[in-house]
Amino acid sequence: MIRIKDSFVPILEKKLGVSHPESLEETDVYFKSKGLNQTEKVTEFGEKFVHERISKNEHIFQIQQEAITKDQHDQLLTKHDISVTLHRHRSRYILNDVEISVDRIDEIGTFLEMEGEDRSAVESIATTLGFSSPQFIEHPYDWLKR
């Protein structure tokens, strides 16, 4: 996963030749990290709920994700100490098995997020857009809010 904070939105569709993104309104609730390299969160979008465990090994994120019910969502929120709640407006594109998202997060700004199984494919798209490694943010959004 690569995140970049910049004013890139007007050039995204033109440079990559993509259009008609899927639009999502999501709320992410992050729990206190269970260690230096792991964060947990639940995401609510519409009537759907997802629980994620995010860990990082060097520059590689491992994300374990599972769909959960509203009751499970509510139990997780009751059970854990909440560290950050973020409201996200996401426009999502898919290009060559890479998910490219423009995230407008009310609390911290606008980001370009790219993720896929093949890190070189993700970095290739970032390079096509004119971004380089020093601009990459290698942390979940909750770290940017702390």
C-alpha positions in Angstrom: 0.0 0.0 0.0 1.2 3.5 -0.8 -0.4 6.7 0.3 0.5 10.2 -1.0 -0.8 13.5 0.3 -0.9 16.0 -2.6 -3.1 18.0 -4.9 -3.1 15.3 -7.7 -6.8 14.7 -8.2 -7.2 16.7 -11.5 -4.5 14.7 -13.2 -5.4 11.2 -12.1 -7.9 10.3 -14.7 -6.0 11.9 -17.6 -2.6 10.3 -16.8 -4.0 6.9 -16.1 -6.8 6.8 -18.6 -9.3 5.8 -16.0 -12.8 7.2 -15.3 -16.1 6.5 -13.6 -14.9 5.7 -10.1 -17.0 3.9 -7.5 -17.9 6.4 -4.8 -18.1 5.3 -1.2 -18.8 7.0 2.1 -17.0 5.2 5.0 -16.4 5.6 8.7 -13.2 4.0 10.0 -12.8 3.4 13.7 -9.2 2.5 14.8 -8.5 0.7 18.1 -5.4 1.3 20.1 -2.5 -0.5 18.4 -1.9 -4.0 19.8 1.9 -3.4 19.3 4.1 -1.1 17.3 3.4 -2.9 14.0 -0.3 -3.6 14.3 -3.5 -1.6 14.1 -7.1 -2.8 14.1 -10.0 -1.0 12.6 -13.6 -1.5 11.7 -15.1 0.2 8.6 -18.7 1.0 8.2 -20.1 1.7 4.7 -23.8 1.6 4.1 -25.1 -1.5 5.8 -21.8 -3.3 5.5 -19.1 -3.7 8.2 -15.5 -4.9 7.9 -12.9 -5.7 10.6 -9.2 -5.4 9.6 -6.0 -6.2 11.4 -3.2 -4.3 9.8 0.5 -5.2 10.4 3.6 -4.0 8.8 6.8 -5.9 8.1 9.4 -3.5 6.7 7.5 -1.7 4.0 5.0 -4.4 3.3 1.5 -4.2 4.9 -0.3 -7.4 5.8 -4.1 -6.9 6.0 -6.4 -9.5 7.4 -9.9 -8.5 6.5 -13.3 -10.1 7.3 -16.9 -9.0 6.9 -18.7 -8.8 10.2 -22.3 -8.2 11.3 -23.6 -5.0 13.0 -23.7 -6.9 16.3 -20.0 -7.9 15.9 -19.1 -4.3 15.0 -20.9 -3.0 18.1 -19.1 -5.6 20.3 -15.7 -4.6 19.0 -16.4 -0.9 19.6 -17.5 -1.7 23.2 -14.6 -4.1 23.9 -11.7 -1.9 22.7 -10.4 1.6 23.5 -11.0 3.7 20.4 -8.0 5.8 19.4 -9.2 7.6 16.2 -12.5 7.8 14.2 -12.2 9.1 10.6 -14.8 9.9 8.0 -13.7 9.0 4.5 -15.1 10.0 1.1 -13.6 7.6 -1.3 -13.5 7.5 -5.1 -12.1 4.1 -6.2 -10.6 3.0 -9.5 -9.2 -0.4 -10.5 -6.2 -0.5 -13.0 -4.1 -3.6 -13.7 -5.2 -5.3 -10.5 -4.2 -2.2 -8.5 -6.8 -0.4 -6.4 -6.4 3.4 -6.7 -8.4 5.4 -4.3 -8.8 9.2 -3.8 -9.6 9.5 -0.1 -10.9 12.8 1.2 -10.7 12.4 5.0 -12.5 15.2 6.8 -10.1 15.3 9.7 -6.7 15.1 7.9 -6.9 16.0 4.2 -6.9 14.3 0.7 -4.7 11.3 -0.1 -4.1 9.0 -3.1 -4.0 5.4 -1.9 -2.7 2.6 -4.1 -2.7 -1.0 -3.1 -2.3 -4.4 -4.7 -0.6 -7.8 -4.3 2.3 -6.8 -6.5 4.3 -3.9 -5.0 6.2 -3.2 -8.3 2.8 -2.7 -10.1 1.8 -0.2 -7.4 5.1 1.6 -7.6 4.9 1.7 -11.4 1.5 3.5 -11.3 2.9 5.9 -8.7 5.9 6.6 -11.0 3.5 7.2 -14.0 1.8 9.8 -11.9 5.1 11.5 -11.1 5.4 10.4 -7.5 8.5 9.0 -5.8 9.4 7.0 -2.7 10.0 10.1 -0.4 6.3 11.1 -0.9 5.0 7.7 0.2 3.3 7.5 3.6 3.8 4.0 5.0 1.3 4.2 7.9 -2.4 3.6 8.4 -4.4 6.8 8.5 -4.8 6.7 12.3 -1.0 7.4 12.7 -1.5 10.6 10.8 -4.2 11.8 13.2 -2.2 11.0 16.4 
